[in-house]
Amino acid sequence: MQVKTFTGATSQEILARIKAEMGPDAVILGNRTYRKNGAVCHEITAGMERPQTDNSAPAGGVPGGWGEWHKEWQQIKNQLFALMKPAIQLERLTPRQRIALEYLQREGISDAVAVDLYQRLISQPGASVLECLCGMVPVKGWGPAGWDQRLHLMAGPFGFGKTTSALRFALHWRKARPEARIAFINADCLRGSGRLILRHWAELSNFSYLEAPDKAGMEAALRATAEADLIFVDVPGLDRSTTLAQWREEMGLADVAAATHLTLSPYCDAMQTQAFLKRYKSDGPGSLVWTKLDEAVSFGSIVNVAWAAGLPVSALSYGAELKESLSPATEPLVWRLIFKRQLPGQAA
């Protein structure tokens, strides 16, 4: 484990430095406050897992016994945060802040997120909970106003609705700009059901449809769609040994400018979601698309994932229908969903 101690004037400043230097997976190991030359100083010790450099690791990059070791380390992290919980002095919060924090903990926000939110509330007297949360969960609604990229990669695990999300994205764009020329490149050609659905609805909606099972096919598809205003690439679900960056390299898309939209559902557990974030991590612009919201019972993971990934929420999807079942994300829609369990489109 790599351990480092940070000092600063405020805890919020130090936590921001820890996240910037060590990443969102860093674990708080200890903290203390002391006076130096009459000024209050804060000191926080953080640790993170060292990257694996063992040459004996298999080709997939994961050493033997990694799963068990990771599980044990996750348990240690949980115990460390459990020890930190008594340091959260709820009496220092206003009644409204305390109720909101306790509710979010019941909804499933992680201990790391709870500690960060508490530190923000303490360091900003008078700030509302939503004001602090908006700094932790960015929102960038889908649409022409916020997304000017031409190529969009729709990524995510199998069965989470990335193909239908791509179609919903295209239909929403068509509604805003009827003259737009929209094309689909299906790189997920091995799954018959998704392939047929995408091709069927693309033809019905007058969208161009091409298939690209390999690098040569992708190059040909990109040439064929040179006149399109907007291109969606349906990325296949990736196994544990493949990352999105590797897939882009194999398909000749490593140096192609694109926005990546990761499709997830809120009922995945924390360990599985963390694995998905690592597998589908991509440089450049990107967003989170939350699907199957009508099947979930709590939505705290939306806060956890946005905080850990640093990606904005772009859209909220719900229901089985293809039309009128996706809403571009806005801060009011996200917070009504989390605090009131109110799906977009439902009466306030």
C-alpha positions, 0 to 999 in steps of 0.5 A: 500500500502507498501511504501519504500524509497531507496537511492544509488549512481545511479538511475539504482542501486536503480531501480534494488534494487526496482525490486529485493525487491518489484518485477516488479509491484512496482510503482515509487512514487517519486525521488530526487537528493541531495548532502551529504558530497560532493557526489551526492545521489539519492533517489527513493520512491516506492510503491506496493500493499499489499498481500490480507490477508482478511479472508472474501475472497472467496475460489478463493482467490480474494476478492469482488470488486477486479476487480474494485479496481485493475482497479482504481489502474492501473489508478493511476499508469498510472497517476503517470507515466504520471507525471514522463514523463516530468522528462525524458529529451530527450535532454540529449540523443543522436539523435539516442537514442531519436529516438529509445525511441520515436519509442518504445513508439509508439510501446507500451512499458509501461511507466515503461519500458521507464523510466528504459530504459531512466535511463540506457541510462543516467547512461551509456554514449555512450551505444547503445539502443540495448545494454541497451535493451538486459539487459532488454529483455533476449534471450535464443533460443530453442534447445539442446544447451540451454535447457538440461531439460528432461521434458517441460511444454507447458503452456498458454491460450486457442487459443494461439497456445501452442499445435502447439508450442509444436509440432514445438519444437519437430520437431525442436529438431528432426531436430537437433538430429534425434535419440532423443526419444520424447514423448507427454503427453496430459493433456489438454484432454477436448478439442477435436480439440487440442487433435486430432491435437496433437495425429495425428501429434505425430503419423505421426512424430513417437512421443509417445503419452499418455493422463493424465487427472488426477494425476493417469494418469500423474503418469502412463504416466511418468512411460511409458515414462521413456526411452524418451529423451524429454517429452512435457506436454500439460498443459490445459488452466487455469481459473482465480481461478487456478494457474500453481503452483496449477495445478502442485500440483494437478497433482503430478508435484510440485517436478518434475524438468521441464522447463515451456514455456509460450505461449503468443501473442503480441496483448493482452492488458497490464492488460490481459497479467499481469493476465496471468503472475501471473496465469502461474508463475512458479519457475525454468527455463522457457521461453516466446514463442511468437506466431501469430506474423504474426497477430500482428501490433506492438511488444512493449509488447514483451519488456514489458512482458520480462522485467516484468517477467524476462523470456527469449524469447525462440522462435518466431512463425508465420504462420499457417503451422506446419513446417518452422513457428517457429524460435529459438529466437536470439537477431537480430531476436527479435530486427528486429521484434520490430524495423523493424516489420520483421518476422523471415524468411523474407528477410532483 
